[in-house]
Amino acid sequence: MSRHGLHRAASRFGARRKAVVLGVLSAGMVAGVVATMMPLVAAEVPPLVVAAAADTTATQVPQDGDNGVKTTLASCPRLCDGNRTGERDALVEFAVRGLPADAVDVRATLRVYAWQPFSSRVHAHRAFGTAANTGAWSLRPELGPALSSVERVGQGFNEWDVSASVTGNGRFTFALTQETWNTRIYWASRENVKVAIRPQLVLRYGRGGRPAPTRTTAAPSPIATTTAAPAPSPSRTASPTPSRTAPTPPPSTTAPAPSPTTRPGDQVPGWRLVWSDEFDGAIVDRSKWNLRDDEGRDIDRGCNVDDPDNTFVAGGVLTLRAERETAVCSSQTREYTQSYLDTIGLASFRYGRFEVRAQSPNGPTDSKGLWPAFWLRPDDGGHGEIDVVELPGGDGYYQAATLGIFYDYTPVKQDQRYPFPTGYPGDGFHTYTTEWEPDAIRWYVDGRLVWQRDRATTPWFDEVFHKPYNLRLNFQVGGWLGDPDAATRFPADFRVDHVRVWQR
């Protein structure tokens, strides 16, 4: 059973969450930096500091017990404390998520803290496996050749150059092996009560190959849309994101002073921005979103979990991740974990302009059973639903965006599948917008008006669309449109650049 088994111990989960959140915090602090336009040459940016996601001491000594939960790591050579089968290697694993797509000249430094100096040579190796285990020698991953070494261990942080192994985002495990000092060296682990001395992976890199946007982010800059005369979607030769169009400013006799909080596309004539999340922070903003946890529903195959491996913020982007792994929730065993955010009790709206800019995870052959969406439900829990966009995967669905409204789930519904003129929702970031007004609801994709509902088309329009609704953002696995098959790719990421709400 995976980390989401029947008995997730509170202390273990809390320690794990603190470490992962620390890593995401560091990534978010870098991602939140406001930059100016960069030239077409590599530009240095502040370093990305990633905290350990897991660590343990691989040991030949069974009496060491479970090393995966200790506040220290240990290393020791083959002849350790007089024991010829007493070797110990310190293993540390990192989940790197914050490197932008245009990162160049990546330099990675492993930093691990020792309390005392030792006249010992210690090597850092790439380990081809995980550090999330008890440390039994039989679980020790295979080690590559030494990446770098320190000739003497110093008191405080010791550093190893591991750049040869880190070229982009992903999970990386490293091992510290010791020689020339036949007794144990203790290192601070990710469980140590002092956050400042836990293991770190420091990434330095440049930005190059194309101009960096004004807001440092892993996602392209948002497209601006208007409601009066939506422009046609820009043509694409391969699969770039939509080109930016500037919103038409309202008439003014005096040029307004620029606002530091203004972002491309958030000024829409005739509307005022009342709520938004740009995902510039380090973690999910709990003042804006609830994260569902330990929830299994009979309409899909996944378990909704509040876990930083399934929902995280980095580089200006919120990622909702679906994983193929055994999980137990609502007393049911599920095959997948997934993410579900809502604003129930935090924010609700009666009418408005609702927008998400997102990239679907779905491709033509590897996405059956994947179903991300941004939608609204009434606060009273009764009749009504507005689907700003649903992005189901699979061969018959991946190339279109689904727009819809529901009366109930019998189903009494009206929906529309909008096939992209070129490309598809997974080829980059696209903007999906719904304008809900007292007498009509309109849907836009990348600024193009594609569908409308009103009293003439919908007999139950007045019954359900005049009350407050809350926001829902989720990534469902399986259900009405089919379950994953062997070709479905996991982990799968639904990436969200922003969510914005305007009102008249």
N, C-alpha and C positions, 0 to 999 in steps of 0.2 A: 504493500500500500504506500502511496506517495505521502508527501508532507501534509496533505489535507485529510489524513486518516481519521478514524473515529475519535481518537484521543489526542487532539492537538494541545499539548501542555501549554498553559498560559505563560509560564516563564520562558520556555523555549521560543514560543511565537513572539513574545514581547522583545526578547533580545534580538531575534532575527529581524523583526520589523525595524527596531532602532538602527541596526547596522545598515539595512537596505535604504531606509529613509535618509540616513546620513549620506550614503552614496548619491542618492537622487538629489538631496539638498545641495551637495557640492556641484553636481551637474547643472542644477537649476540656477545656482548663483552665477555660474559662468554664462548660462544661456540668457539670463536676464539683462546682460550688459547691453547698453544702447550704443550702437556703432554708427559711424558715418559711412558713406559709400567708399568701398575699397578699390584700389586700382587693380588691374588685371595681373598682378603679381602676388606671390604668396605674402600674406600679412600675419604677423605674430598676434596671438590673442591670449588672454589670461589662461593659465593652466586649468585643467579639469582634474579635480581630486575625487577619486572613487574609493569608497569604503568597501571593506571585504564583505562578500555575500555569504561566505562559509569558510571555515577553517578547522583543522584538526591536526593532531600529531600522529603520523604513521609510525607505529612502534612494533618491534619484535617481541616486546615483553607483555604477555597477556595481563599481568597484574596491574598494568597502567590503567585498565578500565576504559570507560568511554571518554575519549579525548575531544569529542566534538562539542562538548559543553563547558570546557574548562576556560578559566580566564587567562591561562598561559599556554603557549606553544613550547615545544622543546625540540632541540636538535642534539645529536650525539653521534660520533663516528662508530665504525663497526665494532671496535673494542671500546665499550662504554662502561665506565665505572667498574672495570675488571671483568665485565660480562662480554664474552665474545659473540653473543647473540643479543646484544642490547641496543642495536642501531635504532635511531629515531630521526625522522625527517619532519620538518614543519611544513605543512601544506596550507596555502591560502588561495582562495578563489574569489574572483571579481566578476561582476556583471557590468560591462561597459555599454552604456546606452547613449551617452551625450555627445559623441563625435559627429559633427555635421558631415554631409555627403561630400563637401569640397575640402575636407581636411587634408593637408599635405604635410610631409616631413614630420610624421608622428614620432615622438620620442617618449618612451614609457619608462618610468622609474618606480621600482618596488621599494617601499620604505617599511621597515619592521623595527620595532623598538626593543632594545635590550637594557636591562637595569645596571649591568656591570660591564667593564671592559674585559676582553679575553684575548690572549695571543693565539687566536685560532683563525684559520682560513675557512670561510663559508661561501659556498657556491649557490647561485640561483639557477634553477632549471625550469623549463616548461614541463608541466605535468599533464599528461593526456588522459584526463579523467576529472572526477569531482573531489572536492574536499568536504563534501557534506556526508560524512560517515563517522563511525566511532574511532577510526584510526587503526583498526586491526591490520596487521601487516598484509594479510591476504587481500585487503581492499586498496592497498597502495597503488596508485595509478603508475603507468609506465612513464619514466622520466626521459626527456631529451638531453642532449649534451648541455654542459654548463653555458649559460648565457653571459654571465659575468661573475666576478668574485670580489669579496673584500678580504684583504690579507690579515687584518686585525679587526676584531669586533669592538666598536666603540660604545661607550655609555650613551644612551639616547637612540635616535633613529639611525639605522644603517641603511645604505642605499645600494641597489643593484640596477644596472641598465638592462632592461628586458625588452627593448625596442624591437628586437628581431622577431618577437612573437606577437606583438600588438600592432596590427595595421588598420584596424577598424573596430566597429562595435561587435560585441559578442561576449562569451564567457571564457575566462582565462584562469587557469590554475597554475600556481608556481610552487616549487619545492625548494626549501633551504636544506642543503646537505653540508655536513661539518667534517673537517679533518684537523689533524695536528693538535687536538685538545681533547683528551680522552675522558671528559666528563660533560655533563649536560649544560647546555646554554638555554636559558629560559627567555622567551620572547612574549611580548604582550599580544593577546589574542583579541578577536572581535567582540568577545564577551567581557573584556575588561571594563571595570566600572568607570575608568577614566577614558572618556571618548577621545581625548586629544592624543592618546598614545596607541590607539588601535591601528592595525595595518592599513596602509594606503597604497593606491596605485595612482601616481601623478602623471598626467598626460599633457605634454606640451606639443603644440602643432601650429601650423600656419593655415590661413585661408587663402586659397588661390584657385585659378582657373576660370573664375567669373566674379563680377562684383558682388560683394556681400550686401544683403538687404539692410535697411535702416534699423530694423529690429533683428538682432541676431537670433536665428531660428533655423531648425532643421527643415522647416517647411517653406515653400515659396511664398512670396508676398501675396496678400489677399487681393481678390478682384473686387473692384467697386461696381455696384449696380445701382440703377435708378428704377423708379416705378412708372415714370411717365411713358417713355418710349424705349423699352429694353432693346439693347443692341444685339445683333446676331452673335452667336458664339464664334470666337476667333478660330480660324483654320489652323490645323496643326499638321506638320509633316511627319512626325513620328509619334511622340507622346509627351510633349511638354505640357506644363500647366498653363491655364488660360492667361492671356496677356492682360495687363492692368489697364483699366480705363478710369479716368479721373471723374469723380462726381461733379455735377454742375452746381456751383455754389449759388446760394440765394442772392438776389440783387442787394447791393450795398453801395452806399456812397463813400464809405470809408473802408479801407482794407483792414480786415480784422487781424489782431495780433495772433501769431501762431500759438497753438496750445501744445504743450509738451506731451499731453495725453492723447492727442488726436492720432488715429491710425488710419492707414489707407482703407477706404471703404466704410468707415464707421459714421461718416457724415452723409445722411441721405435726405435730400430735399423733401419737406413735408412730414418728416418723422424726427423724433428725438430719442436718442439712445437712453434706455432706462435700466438696462442690465446687460452685463457681458462677462465673459471669462476668456482672456487671451492666453491663458496657460503659460504665463511668464514666470510663475513662481517655481518653487522647488518640489512641491508636493500638491496633491489635490486639495483645493480650497474647501475645507469642510464647512465654512460659513455659507457656501453656495450650493454644495452638492452633498447628498447622502450617498453612501456606498452600501449596497445591499450585501449581506453576508449570510452564509449558511442557509441559502435559500434554493430549494429545488422546486421547480414548477412542472405541472403535467403537460405543458405545451412545448417543451424542448428537452434536450438530452444533457444539458450542462448544469453545473452547480454555480450559482452566483456567489462569489467570494470577495471579501474585502481584504485583498492581499496585494502588496506592492509588486509582486511578480505579474499580476494580472491588470493592474491599473497604476500607471505612473506618468509623471510629467518630466520632460527633459527637452532642452533645446527649443522651448516655446511650443511644444506639441504635447497634447494629452494622448496617451496610447491606451486603448482597451485591447487586451490580449486574451485570446482563447488558446487553451493548452489541451492537448490530449493526455490526460492523466486521471487516475482513479481518485475520486473524491466522495466523501460522505456528507450529505446535507439534507435537512428535513427528514432524517432517518432513512434516506435512500442512498444507495450507492450509484454514483454517476461516472461516466467515462471521460468527462470533460470539465474544465473550469472555465469560467467566463466572467465578464464584468457588466455591472448594471448600476448606473447613476441616476438619481432623480432629485427634484427640488421640492418634494413634498414637505410642507411646513416651513420652507425657507423662502420660496418665491413662487408666485402664481400670477397669471395675467388674464384679463378679459379683453380680448382683441389685441392686435399688435402685429409686428413684422418680425418673424423668427428666422434666424439664419444660422447655418452651420457650414463651415468650410472644412472638408475632410477628404481623406483618401481611403477608398475601399481596399480591403485586402484581397479582393477576389479576381482571379484570372480565369481563363477559359477551361483549363483542365484540372485545376488543383483546388477548387473552392466549393465543391458540393457540400451543402449543409451549413455553410457560414452565412450569418444573417445580421449585419450591423444595421442600426437605425437611429434616427433622431425624430422624436414624436412628442405629442402632448396628450394628457388625459385630464379629465375634470377633477377638481378637488373633492367633489361630493362622491366620487367613485361610481357614479351612475352612467347613463348613456352618453356616448360621444367619444371620439378620438380624432386627432388630426395628425397625419403622418407627413411631416415635412419631407422626409425621404427614408425609404427602406432600400437596402443594397444587398439583396440576396445573391448568393453565389451559385455556381453550377453552370453547365453548358447552356442551359436555356434561359438563364437569368443575369449572368454577370455583366452583360454589355449594356444594361439599361438601369435607370433609376425608377423606383416605384413610388408614386404619390397617391395619397388616399385619405378618405374619411370613413369612419365607422359610426353606425348608430349603436350596434351591439355586436356580439360575437357569435350570432347564430349562423352565418354572419349576415347582417344587413349592412352593406358597405358599398362604396363607390371608389374605384381606384383607376389609375392610369399608369401604364408602363411607358416611360419615355426613353426610346433608344437614342444614344448619342449620335449626332451627325457624323462625327469622326471620333475614333478612340473609344474609351469606355471608362467607367468610374474608378477603376483601379490603376489607370495609367498616370495618375498624379492627383494633385489636390483640385477639387471642384467645389463650387459654391451652390448650396441648395437653400432656397428662400421661400417662405410662405407668408403671405399677407392675409391676415384674418381680420375682416371688418364686419360691422353689423349686418351688412347686406350681401356680402360675397367673400369667398376665399380664393386666393390666386396663388399659383405655384410658379417659381422661376428656377431654371437651371443655368448656372453661369450667366445670369442676367437676362436670359431669354424667357418670356412668358410662354409656358407650355400647357397650362391647364387652368380651369376655373370652375367653381361650384357656387350656386346661389339658390334662392328660393325656387326658381323655375326648374332647376335640375334636380333638386333635393327636397322632397316633401317634408322631411323631418328637420330641415335646416334650423328653423326658429326654435324647435323644441330642445336642441342640444348645444347650439353654438352661441349662447348668450350668458355664459357663466364662467367663473375663473377656471383656468387650466394650469397645470404644472408641467415642467419639462422632464423628458425622459431621454437618456442617451445610453444605449446598451449594445452588447455584442452577443447575440444568441447563437447557440450551436444546435442544429437539428430542429425538428418540428414540422410544421405544415408543408414546407417546401422541400422536404427531404432531409435525410441524415447524412453525415459524412461517409465517404467511402475510403478505400485504401489509398486513393490518389490525393485526398484532401491534405493540404499542407498545414502542419502545426510546428511551432506556434504561429498563429495568424494575428496580425495587428491591424486594428481599425484606428487610424491616426486622425486626430482632430486639431486643426489649427486655431479655430475660435468658435464660440457660440455667442450670438448677439441678439438682443431683443430691443426693438424700438416701439414706441407708441405715438399716436397723433398728439 
